[in-house]
Structure formats: structure tokens, C-alpha cells
Amino acid sequence: MKVQEIRELIKLVDQSSIDEFVYEEDGAKIQMKKRAGVTYVQQEPVSVQPAASLQPAAAQAAAPKEQAAVEKASTEAAQEKAETSNTDSALHKITSPMVGTFYQSPSPDADPYVKVGSKVQKNTVVCIIEAMKLFNEIEAEVDGEIVEVLVKDGQLVEYGQPLFLVKTE
């Protein structure tokens, strides 16, 4: 099976509603699993106030202060999240086009293709992904500087998994 056919299979499985796919041919086996869908449940805070006659006067005076502190903390958290997402959005993620093994260099005794601080161009090879005994060179896709290497040499990577963060020029 050719790499392009594998990529097409990955895209089809990714776009479908199936969670797992297995294909066997001539002793070769391809198995794909989607990450289990995570369901997020957001619960709205419910404020239950006891009757005013049951609350001491000091507690009644403190309640608005506590509410203001909670609102301030949630506003600060939202601002921090926005700042983090702004810095992340300024960085380009080089992602894995396939499932395979990540290699930083062309051979075990060679220097890595790139490291943090390396300048890259669109056609600069940044790593190799080995899939089914085929070594596929992965290019940077953008001009910029490597800010972070997100995977370790020899690590198994998934389709679409971020490999590098690049500060674009």
C-alpha cells in the first residue's frame, strides 16, 4: 500500500463517524483509532441565598464582597486564557501527516535536522516519520524559527499530532 493511499484512508476515517478501523493485506496490517470524543459539561453556578432573617448581619454584608472577589477571579482567569491563546495563535504548528515513528535526524549518529532556535524555510526538512518501513521527510511548510520541539526522538506520533512550534516571520 502506498503512502498516499494511507493518507487517503486516514482522511476518510477522520471524516467518518467510525472510531476504529483495521485493514489487513498480504501480512501488513493498518489499525487506526480515533481519540475518544471528550464531552465537556459546563455547569452554571447556582446561587442559593438563605432567607435574610436567618443570616447574621455580618454575613449579609460579606456576601457582596465575596461575590465581587469571585467575579474578579473569573475575569482574571479569562484574561490569562485569552493571552495564552493569542501567543499560541502566533505560532505555527507543524503536524504529523501520518501515524508513525518520529526521528529528529537522518541516522542515529547524525545531528538533528532542526532544534530550538533553528531558522527554517518552507522546504526545510525538519524530521522523518517512519511508517511501514518507509521514511518520509517532513518539511516546515512555513518560514520562521523553531520555538519548541513537542515530541522526542523515536516517539510514536499520531496523524495530526503537533511536532514543532514555529514562530513565523
C-alpha positions in Angstrom: 0.0 0.0 0.0 1.4 3.4 -0.9 1.8 6.3 1.5 -0.7 8.4 -0.5 -3.3 5.6 -0.1 -2.7 5.5 3.6 -3.1 9.3 3.8 -6.5 9.0 2.0 -7.6 6.2 4.4 -6.6 8.4 7.3 -8.6 11.3 5.9 -11.6 9.1 5.2 -11.6 7.6 8.7 -11.1 11.0 10.3 -14.1 12.4 8.4 -16.3 9.5 9.2 -18.2 8.6 12.4 -16.3 5.4 13.0 -13.9 5.2 16.0 -11.7 2.3 14.9 -10.5 1.0 11.5 -8.4 -2.2 10.8 -7.1 -3.2 7.3 -5.0 -6.3 6.6 -3.5 -7.1 3.2 -0.6 -9.5 2.4 0.6 -9.8 6.0 0.5 -6.0 6.5 -1.9 -4.6 9.0 -3.1 -1.0 9.4 -5.1 -0.1 12.5 -6.5 3.4 13.2 -8.2 4.6 16.3 -9.7 8.0 16.8 -9.2 9.6 20.1 -12.3 9.0 22.2 -14.6 12.0 22.0 -14.5 14.0 25.1 -17.6 15.5 26.4 -17.4 18.7 28.3 -20.1 19.6 30.7 -20.2 23.2 31.9 -22.4 23.8 34.9 -23.7 27.2 35.7 -23.1 28.3 39.3 -26.3 28.4 41.2 -26.6 30.9 44.0 -28.8 29.8 46.8 -29.4 32.5 49.4 -30.9 31.6 52.7 -33.7 33.9 54.0 -32.3 37.2 55.1 -33.8 36.8 58.5 -31.7 33.7 59.1 -28.4 35.3 58.1 -26.4 37.3 60.6 -25.8 41.0 59.7 -22.1 40.4 59.2 -22.7 37.6 56.8 -25.1 39.7 54.8 -22.5 42.4 54.5 -19.8 39.9 53.4 -21.8 38.3 50.7 -21.5 41.1 48.1 -17.7 41.3 48.8 -17.3 37.5 48.2 -19.3 37.7 45.0 -17.1 40.6 43.8 -14.0 38.6 44.6 -15.3 35.6 42.6 -16.2 37.8 39.7 -12.7 39.4 39.7 -11.0 36.0 39.8 -13.1 34.7 36.9 -12.3 37.8 34.9 -8.6 37.4 35.6 -8.7 33.8 34.5 -10.4 34.7 31.3 -7.8 37.4 30.5 -4.9 34.9 31.2 -6.6 32.3 28.9 -7.0 34.9 26.1 -3.3 36.0 26.4 -2.2 32.3 26.2 -4.4 31.7 23.2 -3.1 34.8 21.5 0.5 33.7 21.9 -0.4 30.2 20.7 -2.2 31.6 17.6 1.0 33.5 16.6 2.9 30.2 16.4 2.5 27.7 13.5 2.2 24.0 14.4 4.0 21.6 12.2 1.8 18.5 12.5 2.4 14.8 11.6 0.7 13.9 8.2 0.6 10.3 9.2 0.9 7.7 12.0 4.5 6.6 12.5 7.7 6.9 14.4 9.3 10.4 14.8 13.0 10.8 14.1 14.9 14.1 14.5 17.9 13.1 12.4 18.6 11.0 9.2 20.6 8.5 11.2 21.2 7.7 14.9 24.7 9.2 14.8 23.8 12.4 12.8 22.8 15.8 14.1 19.1 16.6 14.3 17.6 18.3 11.3 16.4 21.2 13.5 16.5 22.2 17.1 15.1 25.1 19.2 16.3 28.3 17.6 16.9 26.9 14.1 15.7 29.1 11.2 13.6 27.2 8.7 12.1 27.8 5.3 9.0 26.2 3.7 11.0 23.4 2.1 13.4 22.8 5.1 13.2 19.2 6.2 12.5 19.2 10.0 12.2 15.4 10.7 11.4 12.0 9.4 8.3 9.9 10.1 8.7 6.2 9.6 5.5 4.4 8.5 5.5 0.8 7.4 9.3 0.8 6.8 9.1 3.9 4.6 10.9 7.0 5.8 9.0 10.2 4.9 10.7 13.6 5.2 8.5 16.2 6.8 9.0 19.9 5.7 8.5 23.0 7.7 5.7 24.4 5.5 6.4 28.0 6.7 9.4 30.4 7.1 10.3 31.0 10.7 12.2 29.9 13.8 11.7 26.7 15.7 10.4 27.6 19.2 9.7 24.2 20.6 10.1 20.5 19.7 6.9 18.8 21.0 8.0 15.1 20.6 11.0 13.0 21.5 13.2 11.1 19.1 11.8 7.6 18.5 8.4 8.5 19.8 5.2 7.2 18.1 3.1 10.0 16.7 -0.5 10.2 15.6 -2.0 11.7 12.4 -2.4 15.5 13.1 -0.3 15.5 16.2 1.7 18.7 16.6 5.5 18.1 16.3 7.0 21.6 16.3 6.0 25.1 17.1 7.4 27.7 14.7 7.4 31.5 15.2 6.5 32.7 11.7 8.3 35.6 10.0 
